[in-house]
Amino acid sequence: MAIPGGYRFAVPFDDVFPEGAFVPGVEQALDWDRNGNKTRPRARTPVSW
């Protein structure tokens, strides 16, 4: 049976990354408007699980 697109299901972090995850750095996201100017992205609506 196929899973419909956009379906979300809970998966424990330890099942996906049994050895942990390494994040080398975090940077602020940038967005560009129609004129090519860099802008801060708008906040997205939080996803409720």
N, C-alpha and C positions, 0 to 999 in steps of 0.2 A: 504494500500500500504506500502510495506517495504522500509526502508531507507538502501541504500547500505553501506557496511562496509567502514569505513574511511571517511564518509561524515561529514563535519563540518558545523555547523550553529551557528549563533550568538545568545547568550542568555544573557540578562542583568544580572549583578552581583546581583542586588537586587531581581530578580526573583528566583535565585538559593539559595541565603542566605539572606532572608528577615530580619533576626535579626543580620546580620553581621557575620564575621568569626573571630575566635580566633586562632592565630598562637603562640604556646608556645615557639618556637625557630626556628632558621634557622642554618643549618650546611652545611659545604662544602661537596659535593658529592665525594665519592671515587670510583675508578675503580680498577680492578685487571687485570694484564696482564696474559699471558699464564703460566708464571713461578710462579704465586701466589704473585707477588710483587704489593704493593699498588702504584697506579699512579693517576695523575689528569686526569679526563675525558676530551676528546677532545670536542671542541665547536661544537654544532650541527648547522646545517643550520637553520636560523630563518624561522619561518612559516609566510607566508604572508596571511592575511585574506582578 
